[in-house]
Each structure stands twice: as structure tokens, then as C-alpha cells.
Amino acid sequence: MIISGYIFKQTLRNVLVSTLVLISVVWLSQSFKTIKLIINKGADISDFIILSAYSFPSWLLIALPFGIFTGCMISYVRLENDKEIIVMKAAGISFLGISLPTIILAIMGSLILFVNVHFLLPFSYANFKSLQDKIRNSSQEIVIKNNIFVDLTNTQTIYIGKLGEDNKFKEIFIQDRTDSKKVIEFFSKDGYLNRKENKVFLSMNEGTRISTNLNNISTIMDFEKYDLIIKPDDIIENGMRVIEYNEYNFFELIKKSNDNKVNKGKLLAEAHNRNTICFLPIIYALIVMISALNGTHKRNPTILRNIASVGLLILVQSLTIILKNMVHFNLILLPMMYLFPLTLILIGIIILYKGINVFNFKRNIL
């Protein structure tokens, strides 16, 4: 009991640190898009903080399984380097007994993931997309800079060669993708912004309008004056948008799969993936345990076993994703989404319970 408590505390600390580090990495990689949105739309720093908070459940979904794997590996590599695992084995403690603290920790991680994907994620992701959509499409400010391409809306991009005073621009380029059947590009010598009836217009002087259809056939027209509406999309301004799968909970996905025969496979795969992804912390912890407790405890064999465990983690993660994508097109494979992780867990428990040395076939090398 004392040894189990000692291992549990040490592993818990490493798992927490590893998970926080991974969340920080994900946050840094994802925050650039959010910062760009905030700057371009002139939103407040509080909006960035709120968006980050709403994104936390999505980041946790990625970081927690890998954090458990990394934290467990750090703990047991340290125990191995300090020869504590050898002492535990010599004292008659079984593989399962040494692994029990980590298995308990992994089960706790799985329960956290279960609560996260079924309750926190749908709520937080829906709020994230709503706030993001509000900032992107409802901001009253248009921030334009010299020599930088700026997205005015989802379908309009502008480039200004030189900014003048009183909203006057020179060397204007605009690409308008509002019409799905053609792309319209404007080149203008100068222009300015003005507002009429709650709509923003860009008035351009002495320019060229190029319209290119889906067959890459272009129509070129010169103009002396042209007014382009910057925010014509009434649907976006009324708050309507496409709802993504992450915004639905498990039961909503099941219900929609019965109503939507075309996307039934995708909806069911997404729904049941909410359950099967919760097994990953346990599988990853078992991979670490089998790697740490098998083979001889020498430097080179330890490195090889750690490399093998990382490779196995990548393989399991890849097969999980592949299996989910296969269910999109063939619902017969749906039970495999559960059988695959449960079989891996069962095999891992049997190996630890029986004390099977899976590296025996490499004994001459290790």
C-alpha cells in the first residue's frame, strides 16, 4: 500500500505536468488564428480569453491521453533508472501490483474524458463557434493596414497599397467570392469607405473588374466608379450558421443519424467515438507498463523498449482514426470501434496479471 501510494503520487504529478505542457503547446498553436481574428476585427482581449476558455475541453481531449502516456513513462523510467523496479520485483510484487497505481490513474483520466466529451465539449464548442462567428461577422470595425491582405468577410479579401486620411485608399485590390459560381476581382487606382443605411460600401475610382467563372473564362470590364457592398450577407448578420458535429451531444447525434440517411455513417461514427476515445488513457498506460516491466533493465534495452512503446502508441492512435473513418462508409464495422480498444485492454491486463515477458524473443539482444 505504501509503495502503491508512492508510485501514484509521483505518477500523478508527472501526468499533471505533462498534460499542462501539452495543453500549452496546443493553445499556442491554435491561438494564432484567434489572435489574428481579434486583431483584424478590433475585438477586446476579453474575447480572446473567453474563446480560449471555451476551447479548453477540445484541447483536453487531445492532451489528456498523451499526458497520461508521457507522465507514466517519465515516472517509470525514473523508477527503472533508480533500480526501484528491480527491488519491487525482488520483493515479490507482481507486474499487476506495480502497475495498479497507474491503472487507477488511467481509469480516472478515462472518466474525466467521458464527462468532457459528453457534457463539457458540446456546450463549450457551441459557445466558442457562436462567439467566434459573432466577432467575425458582427464587428462594426474594419481594420485595414498597408500592404497586408485582410479578410473583410468570409468571402471578401482586400489589399491596400497605401492608406490615406479620412478612409481614403490607393492601389486597391479586392477578391469577392460571394457568388459560388464565379470569383470577382477588382483593381482600382483609389477609393474610400462610406456607410449608407447600416451598410458599408467601398467606392472605387478608375479601375478594372475581372469576373472568372468555374470554367476559368474571364470577363474584363473597366470602370470609372464602382460601389462594392462590404457586408451584404444578411444570413450571417442574423446569426445563422452551419452547426458542426462537436456541438451535438451523443443522443443528438444518434437522433440526427436516424433522420439523415446520407450522413448516417458519419454521425454514428462521431457519436460512438465519444465513448471509445475514453479508453485511450487506459490503453496508453498499459503500453507504458508492459514496456517498463518487461525485458532486462539495462540502458540500451530500455531505450529500445521506450521507442517501441511510442511506436505502438502511434499505431493504436492511427488505427483508431482509420477505424472511425471506415465506419463512415460501412456501418457493419461499428462494433469494431468498441472491440478494438477493449481487446487491447484485455490483452494488456492478461500480460500484466500473468507476468508474461513479451520481450523474451529478444532476450539475446536485450
N, C-alpha and C positions, 0 to 999 in steps of 0.2 A: 504493500500500500504506500509506503514512504517513497519507494523507488518510482512507482506509478505517478504519484503526486509531483515528484521532482521532474520527471520527463514531461508531464502535462504542462507544468508552469513554464518550463523552458521552451517547449514547442509552441505554446500559446503566444508567448512573447514574440517569437520569431515569425509566426504566422501573421500576427497583427502588424508588425513592422513591414513584412513583405507585401501584405495586401495594401497598406497605405502607400508604399512606394509605387506599386503598380497602378493604383488609383491616381496618384500624382502624375505618373507618366501618361496615362490615358487622358487626364484632364489637360495637360499641356498640349498634347497632340490635337485634342478636339477644340480647345479654347480659341485657337487662332481664327477659326471660322466665325465663332461667336463674337470675338473682339472686332473682326472686320465688319460684321453686321452692325454692331453697336456704333462703331466709328462712322460708317457710311450713312447710317440713319440718324445720327445725332442723339441716340438714346442715353439714358443715365447709367452710371456704374452700378446702381442698384439692380437694374435689369440684368446685367451680366452676372451678378451674384445669385439672383433668383433663377436664371437659366442654368447656372452651374449646379444649384441645389436640386432642381428638377431632373438634371442629368445623372445625379449620383446613383440611383438604382440601376441605370443602364451600365454605368462604369463598374458597379459592384458585381453585376452579372458576369463580367469578364474577369475582373481582378481576383475575386474570392477563390475560385477553383485553383488558379495558378498561384495565388498567395499561399494556399494550404500546401500545395506541392513544394513550393520554394522554401517555406518556413519549416516544413517537416524535414526536407533534405538537409537544410542548414543544421538543424538540431541533431540529426542522427549522424551526419558527417562529423560533427564536433564530438559526439559521444564515441564514435569509432576512433577518431584521432587520439582521444584521451584514454583509449583502451577500456572504456566503461562497458561497451557491449560485450567484449570478451569476458570481463568479470561477471556480468549478468548471466551469460551462457554457462560459465563455470559454476555459478551458484545454482544452476538447475532451473533457471527461469526459461520458460518456453518462448518460442518465437511469438506466439499469440499474446503471451503475458507482457513481453517487451513492447509489442505493438498496440496493446489495448488503449493507452492514453491517447495515442494519435488517432486510432479508430473512433474513439469517443469525440475527439475534437472535430474529426471529419464529419461525423453524423450531425454535430451541432452546426457546422458550416452548411450542410445539406438542408437542414431545417430553416436556416436563415435565408438560403436561396429560394426555398419553397415559398416562404412568406413574401419574399421580394418579388418573384416573378408573378405570383397570383394576386397580390394585393397592392404593393407599392408601385411596381413598374407601370401597369396600365394607367393608374391615376397620375403619376408623375410625368409620364411620357405625353399624355393628353394635354396636361397643363403646359409642358415645355413647348409642344408644337403650336398650341394656341397663342402663347406669349411670343414665340418666335415669329409666327405669322402676323401678329398684331404689330410688332416692331417693324417687320419687313414691309408691310403694306399700308399701315395706318399712320406712319410717321409724317408729320407736317413739314419736316425739314428735308431738304435735298442738299447733301454735302458734295460739292464738286471741287476737284483740285486740278492744278495744271499737270498735263502730260501723264494722266492716270486714267485707265478705263474704270468707269464706275457704273454699277448696275442701278439704274433708276427704279426699275421694277423687275419682276421675274423675266420679262420679255423685252426689256429695253436697256441697252448699254450705250453710254456716251463717253466720248473722249474730247477734251478741250485742249487746244494747243496753248491758249493764253487767256487768262481771266482778266476782265476789265472791271471797272467800277459800275455800280448800280445793276448788277446781274447781266452785264454785257460780256459776251464771249467772242473769241476769234478762233478761226481754224477748227470748225466743229465737225465731228464725225459721230453719227448715231446709227446703231443697228437695231431695227424694230422687228421682233419675232412674234408679234401679237397674232398675226394670221398664220395658222399652222400650214397653210398651203404655199406660203411664199415668205421670203426674207427681204425686207426693205432696208436699204442703206442710204443715208443722207450725208452728203459732203457740202459744207456751207462755209462761205467766207467769214461771216459773223452772224450774231443773233443775240437774243435776250429772253429772259423768262418773264412771264406775266400770268396773272391769275384772273379768271373770269368765271363767275357762278360756281365757286368752290372747285374749279378745275384748273390745273396748271398747264400752261401752253409754253412751248418753246418756239418763238418766232424767228425764222431763219431768213437771211437775205443772200441773194446771188449764190445759188448752189445747184447741186445735181442730185436727183433721186434715182436710185437703181433698184428695180424690183426683180428678184430672181425666184422663179417657181421651182417646183420639185424636179423638173427635168433640166435644171440648170440653164434655162433660157432667160435671158435678162432683157428688161425694158428700161431704157435710159431716158430721163426727162430732165431738162434744165428748167430752173425756176428763178424768178426774181424775188418772190416772197412765199414762204410756206409756214403754216402754223401746225405744229405737231402736239397732240394731247399726250401729256406725260403719264397721267393716271386714269385711263379710261375703263379700267376693269371693275365694273360695278359688283361683280360676283365676289371678288376678293375683298372689296371695301365693305360688303355686307357681312363678312366674317365666315363665308362658306369656304370649305377647303376639303381636300381628299383626306379621309381618315385612314391611318396606317394600322397594320395588324397589331403593333405593340400597344395600341391604345385600347384594344379589346381584352377583356379577361377571358379565362378558359371557357366559361359557359357561353359567353357571347360568340366566341369563335366556333364552338360546336353548333350553336343555333344558326349562325350565318352559313356554315358549311351545308346545312340541310336546305337552305334557301338558294344558295349559289352553286349550282351544279358544275359550272365551268371551272371555278377555283376551289372546288371541294377538297382536292388533294392538298393544296397549299394551306388552306385554313385548318384542316385536321392535323397536318404535319406541324404547323405552328402551335396549335393548341396542345398536342401531346409532347411537343418538345419542351414546353413549360414544365412538364413532370420529369422527363428523362434527363434534362440538364442538371437536375438536383442530385443525380447520382455521381456526377463527375468528381466532387470533392472526395468522396469515399474511394472511388477508383484510383484517383491520383495518390491518395495517402497509401493505399495498398501497394501501388507500384513502388513508392519510396521504401516501404517496409521490406518488401521482397528483395529489393536491391541492397538495402543496408544490412540485412541479416543473413544473406546468402554469400557463399564463396569464402575465400580466405581473406583476412583483414590485413592486407599489405597495400602499399601505396599505389602501385600500378593497377592491380585488380580493382581497387576502389574507384579509381578514375574511370576505368572501363565500364564498371557497373553503373556509375552515375551517368555516363554517356548513354548507356543502353536504356536507362530509365527515362531520360529526356527523349530519346528516340521513340520509346513506347508511348510516352505521353502525346507526342506529336501524332503518332499513328492512331491512337484512340480518338483524339480530337478530330482528326481528318475523317476517320470512318464515321464518326457521329454526324458530321456535317454532310458527308456523302449520303448516308442512310436517310437523313431528313429530306434531302433533295430528291432521292429516289422515290420516297413516299408521295411527293408532289404528283408523280405520274403513274404510280402503281400502289393503290391502297392496300393491296394484299400484303405488302411489306410492313404495314403499320405495326403489327405485333413485334417485329424485329427491333423497333425503336426501344421497346422495353426488355426484350430478351437479351439483346446485346450487352447493355450495361449490367443487368442482373447476373448474366452468365460470368462476366468478368469479375464481379464482386464475389460470387460463389467460388470461382477458381482461386481467387486471392485468399479468401478465408481458409479454404482447404489447404493451400500451400503453407500458410502460417500455422494452422492447427496441427497439421501432420509434421511440421518442421522439415518439409521437403526442400532439399538443396537443388534448385533449378540450374545451378552453375556446375553441377558435378561433371557434366560432359566436357567442361573446360578445365578440369582440375589440373591437368598438366601445364596449362598456360597460367592459371591463377595461383 
